[in-house]
Amino acid sequence: MVHASDQDPSGACCKRAEYGAKETPADGHGRVARRALLRAGLAGAALPLIAGCAEPERAANKPGLSFNAGWLFGGAYQPRAELADFDDSAFTPVTVPHTAAHTPLSWRDWDPAAWQDVWIYRRHFDVSSLVSALRGQRVFARFDGVMVNATVVCNDQVMASHRGGYLPFSAELTDALRPGENVLAVVVDARCIAVPPVPAGSDPASIDFMQPAGIYRDVSVLVVPRAFISDLSATPADVLTARPRVDVRCTIDTARPVTGRATLLAELLDGEARPIASQILPLDISGSGLSSASLSLTGFGPARLWSPDSPALYTVRARLTVPGAGAHEATRRIGFRDAAFRPDGFYLNGQRLQLFGLDRHQMFPYAGMAMPARVQRRDAEILRNELNCNMVRCSHYPQSPHFLDACDELGLMVWEEAPGWGHVSPDVAWQDLVVENVRDMVTRDRSHPSVIIWGTRLNETRGYPALWAATREAARALDPSRPSAGAMHVHNPVEWAEDVFAFNDYSVTRQGAARLAPPVPGVPYLITESVGVMETRPPHFAWTDPPEMLARQADLHAQAHSAAGESTAYAGLLGWAGFDYHSLLGRPYSVKWAGVADGFRVPKPGAAIYQAQVDPKVRPVIIPVFFWGPGGSSAAGGASGASGAVLGDAMIASNCERLEIAVEGGPSMTALPSDAPRYRNLPYPPFFVTMPPASGDLVIAGYAGGRAVAELRMSADPAFDRLAIAADDEAIAADGSDATRVVFRAVDAYGNQRRYLTGEVTLALAGPGTLLGDNPFEFGAYGGLGAVWVRSLPGQPGVIAIAAEHPVLGQAAVQVRATA
Ligand code: GAL
């Protein structure tokens, strides 16, 4: 049935600009696929539609034409710098995602003074050749994320402003555009402003993560008819039955009253192309403003279900055709899955599934939060495919749309939460913004099958029941299908009012072993953080820490996950944290070394326990949680540990049934997985072995299903140590923002990480790219490895060669192609 012409009751998708009079579609709205433009006859002149626009972005849920290239960055704001006639000849050409800072960021010692300022970006663009094609169209600039507050000015008119760094907003440019050159200016206010997560009157150390400034996510331009689909929500229902359906609701934004009957065609596509269900609705759109239309797609079942092992995806496509005003198309990628938190755990598609995962901050050395799609997506790949997680918590804010797209594709379930950390400001405006953030988050991401729960209570906050009721209701109104939660640091059900009790559980025994508080009886219960680092004293879990401390991290994560298997009442556990991140509360170097992988995304010994939790048929894994050198193995955490049980002095994480371990020339010894109670609920508990002295190379053979499936060798002889270098990708796009990571490491003769604490690595780059990173890189300060990112230059394809040199370890080189 059609429910046309009623104002969108949620009010979520349109906001009035603070200083301008424009209404701006906020989230995930107004997508305009290239094909839709072609059909509407607008792009006959071939894209780019507006000079300087690149091809439409590839990401599945991304609308519009990329407007990432061609910006000018003017540094600190100067009076009049937002006005069209301002002389910007001294500005620096940049491509977004971009970090605004007075000095380039290193991997260490970030100082918020470097970015806490007001910044100016400008972009010139020309629409002269398209003026007639644009007649009757509406043009929006969409910003996926600007840190912290943004004011958008086009040809001297303020078109929109936005508060907060983690959610998208749009500025309608239509009325400001003129033939010839246009100037879009963005004033970015990145001072320590009282915008969630930062409370009023606080400094940057009030929260445990840094917030570098800039237009740090994508910018796109949308050209749409004067009546267009500004939001599409598509909710699968009855997914476990033979007759599933998809409930589709379109918000239609009409600039002027439309004469004649419009039609809405909605289709369900298997994957991205094959239509399997459709429905047409006639619509009466009488007034201007927002209206909505709803319908259901049926008759296609049963659907292939989405799950971590088989993340089947479908697409909903809606096409609005308005006589005399053209057509507009919007798409959303969806998945059919039934996700439910119950008192006896989490159920996916009717079956209990233990949640096993990590928390993620979106911070990167050198770049702040400004990394392109490829790098964002890679984090999801690491979590799912290397660390075997089935869930990630986006702590403590909505994260990159590219990351979420990858989670959909990889089957990585997501907890997403509104920006916050430990504080609530008492003032109404601040709290209103929290509610608005929840609305914008849910509107942006409710189609993602990977998202299974909303964090509507800000991380580790107490009190304010009215606020949490408002955020919960805001989420429920937009998405009744998902539960609400909020990570608590008090184990007190009286303060709790969400659907799932989520607890950050850092409990330890007196001996220092990880343990968990008992689940709150009778309610769904999830551990949202565990292990972490200790705040005031070691362990930090930095590469420079003693090896037994690094091993202890693996041990604690193993114990915590195992403890979460003690009762089905624990839906699962998310360890703190996936990756190291930058924080004024972190030591040393203002880094929080809580990651099981470091900020460069290199797995630390602490990650081994995650890497091993996979069926050996998929990937046999043998990872010694120690270094092997002339003195033998460095000690592991298991033995120094916790309960005092003698388990052997070296931990090996493996999914093999049995390991045969020998020092070259010596007898072989057999090791079996630990049967110690504190690992008993892990699918693949660690091994503990008392190692002989390192009289030669170490050889570990792994057996599964009765046969040898893997072998690992480690060298005791440092004479063969060398410098290794590797790039994640052979090729990147020559668009000025695409980048790939290049890791350099001190390794032994077989490629194992050496503990190496001296010397500098000097890097040289030749070809059309830039190095994002410290050069030279101090091995000693970091612990024998490091990384940089290689970024392309816009419109300059070619081979980028990176050479690295260490005074003792020698040279290594790698190449990356930048492709047109
Ligand atoms: C938690 C908090 C995390 C992090 C951690 C300490 O309480 O939620 O964001 O600060 O402590 O490492």
Residues whose N, C-alpha, C, O or C-beta is under 5 A from the ligand:
A	BS01	GAL	D208 G532 V533
